[in-house]
Amino acid sequence: TAAKTVAIVSSNNQKKLTVPATVKVAGEDFTVTSIGKKAFSGKKIKKVVIDGTNLKSVHKNAFKGSKNLNKVVVKNVKKNSKVGKQIVKAVKRANSSAKVVFK
Protein backbone atom coordinates (compact mmCIF):
# COMPACT_ATOMS: atom_id res chain seq x y z
CA THR A 1 0.00 0.00 0.00
CA ALA A 2 1.12 3.53 -0.73
CA ALA A 3 2.00 5.76 2.17
CA LYS A 4 -0.62 8.34 3.03
CA THR A 5 0.61 11.91 2.84
CA VAL A 6 -0.64 15.26 4.08
CA ALA A 7 0.15 18.95 3.50
CA ILE A 8 0.15 21.55 6.27
CA VAL A 9 -2.28 24.25 5.10
CA SER A 10 -3.06 26.15 8.31
CA SER A 11 -1.99 26.34 11.94
CA ASN A 12 -2.94 27.73 15.31
CA ASN A 13 -1.94 31.32 15.98
CA GLN A 14 0.38 30.68 18.91
CA LYS A 15 3.94 31.66 19.83
CA LYS A 16 5.59 28.31 19.12
CA LEU A 17 4.58 25.70 16.55
CA THR A 18 6.04 22.30 15.74
CA VAL A 19 5.68 20.49 12.42
CA PRO A 20 6.28 16.76 12.93
CA ALA A 21 7.46 14.31 10.24
CA THR A 22 4.17 12.41 10.61
CA VAL A 23 0.74 13.26 12.02
CA LYS A 24 -2.06 11.02 13.24
CA VAL A 25 -5.57 11.74 11.96
CA ALA A 26 -8.49 9.54 13.06
CA GLY A 27 -6.05 6.85 14.19
CA GLU A 28 -4.15 6.76 10.88
CA ASP A 29 -0.59 7.94 10.31
CA PHE A 30 0.09 10.45 7.53
CA THR A 31 3.49 11.60 6.29
CA VAL A 32 3.93 15.40 6.15
CA THR A 33 5.27 16.08 2.64
CA SER A 34 4.53 19.78 2.07
CA ILE A 35 3.80 23.12 3.70
CA GLY A 36 1.26 25.18 1.77
CA LYS A 37 0.56 28.85 1.13
CA LYS A 38 -0.10 30.82 4.34
CA ALA A 39 0.21 27.67 6.48
CA PHE A 40 1.77 29.82 9.22
CA SER A 41 0.16 33.23 8.95
CA GLY A 42 -0.58 34.22 12.54
CA LYS A 43 0.75 37.43 14.01
CA LYS A 44 1.57 35.69 17.32
CA ILE A 45 3.86 33.11 15.73
CA LYS A 46 7.47 33.66 16.84
CA LYS A 47 9.13 30.25 16.52
CA VAL A 48 8.49 27.25 14.28
CA VAL A 49 10.27 23.90 14.58
CA ILE A 50 10.06 21.73 11.46
CA ASP A 51 11.01 18.05 11.19
CA GLY A 52 11.68 17.95 7.48
CA THR A 53 12.38 14.21 7.23
CA ASN A 54 9.64 13.70 4.61
CA LEU A 55 9.22 17.25 3.29
CA LYS A 56 9.24 17.60 -0.48
CA SER A 57 8.06 21.21 -0.90
CA VAL A 58 7.43 24.46 0.96
CA HIS A 59 5.34 27.22 -0.64
CA LYS A 60 7.16 30.56 -1.01
CA ASN A 61 4.36 32.25 1.00
CA ALA A 62 4.12 29.56 3.70
CA PHE A 63 4.91 32.11 6.44
CA LYS A 64 3.11 35.11 4.88
CA GLY A 65 1.58 37.24 7.61
CA SER A 66 3.91 35.96 10.35
CA LYS A 67 5.50 39.37 10.84
CA ASN A 68 6.73 38.52 14.37
CA LEU A 69 8.43 35.29 13.29
CA ASN A 70 12.00 35.40 14.56
CA LYS A 71 13.28 31.81 14.43
CA VAL A 72 12.69 28.67 12.41
CA VAL A 73 14.53 25.49 13.42
CA VAL A 74 14.75 22.87 10.66
CA LYS A 75 15.68 19.28 11.47
CA ASN A 76 16.65 16.54 9.01
CA VAL A 77 17.01 18.87 6.00
CA LYS A 78 20.28 20.07 4.48
CA LYS A 79 20.60 23.84 4.12
CA ASN A 80 21.52 23.69 0.44
CA SER A 81 18.87 21.14 -0.54
CA LYS A 82 15.84 22.19 -2.61
CA VAL A 83 13.54 22.09 0.45
CA GLY A 84 16.13 23.86 2.62
CA LYS A 85 16.31 26.73 0.14
CA GLN A 86 12.49 26.86 -0.09
CA ILE A 87 12.22 27.18 3.69
CA VAL A 88 14.79 30.00 3.84
CA LYS A 89 13.05 31.87 1.00
CA ALA A 90 9.62 31.52 2.63
CA VAL A 91 10.86 32.69 6.04
CA LYS A 92 12.73 35.69 4.62
CA ARG A 93 9.63 36.75 2.64
CA ALA A 94 7.69 36.91 5.92
CA ASN A 95 10.39 38.56 8.03
CA SER A 96 13.79 39.37 6.55
CA SER A 97 15.43 39.45 10.00
CA ALA A 98 14.20 36.01 11.10
CA LYS A 99 16.84 33.31 11.69
CA VAL A 100 16.71 29.91 10.05
CA VAL A 101 18.73 27.24 11.90
CA PHE A 102 19.45 23.82 10.37
CA LYS A 103 20.16 20.95 12.79
CORDAJO-V774578 format. One record per backbone hydrogen bond with DSSP energy under -0.5 kcal/mol. NH is the residue of the N-H (numbers start at 1). CO is the residue of the C=O. E is the energy in kcal/mol with one decimal. If there is no record, write none. Layout:
<<NH & CO & E> <NH & CO & E>>
This chain:
<<6 & 31 & -2.5> <8 & 34 & -2.7> <9 & 7 & -0.6> <14 & 12 & -1.4> <17 & 47 & -2.3> <19 & 49 & -3.5> <20 & 18 & -0.7> <23 & 30 & -2.6> <25 & 23 & -0.5> <25 & 28 & -2.8> <28 & 25 & -2.2> <30 & 23 & -2.9> <31 & 4 & -3.1> <32 & 21 & -2.6> <33 & 6 & -2.2> <33 & 31 & -0.8> <34 & 6 & -0.9> <35 & 57 & -1.7> <36 & 8 & -3.4> <38 & 61 & -2.1> <39 & 36 & -1.6> <40 & 62 & -3.0> <41 & 39 & -0.5> <45 & 42 & -0.6> <46 & 15 & -2.6> <47 & 15 & -2.6> <48 & 71 & -1.9> <49 & 17 & -2.7> <50 & 48 & -0.5> <50 & 73 & -3.2> <51 & 19 & -2.9> <52 & 50 & -0.9> <52 & 75 & -2.7> <55 & 52 & -0.8> <56 & 33 & -3.7> <57 & 33 & -1.4> <59 & 35 & -2.9> <62 & 59 & -2.0> <64 & 61 & -1.3> <66 & 63 & -2.5> <67 & 65 & -1.7> <69 & 66 & -1.5> <70 & 46 & -2.8> <71 & 46 & -1.7> <72 & 99 & -2.4> <73 & 48 & -2.5> <74 & 72 & -0.5> <74 & 101 & -3.4> <75 & 50 & -3.2> <75 & 73 & -0.5> <81 & 78 & -1.6> <85 & 81 & -2.5> <86 & 82 & -1.9> <87 & 83 & -2.4> <88 & 84 & -2.1> <89 & 85 & -2.4> <90 & 86 & -2.3> <91 & 87 & -2.6> <92 & 88 & -2.6> <93 & 89 & -1.7> <94 & 90 & -1.1> <95 & 91 & -2.6> <98 & 95 & -1.9> <99 & 70 & -2.3> <101 & 72 & -2.9> <101 & 99 & -0.5> <103 & 74 & -3.0>>
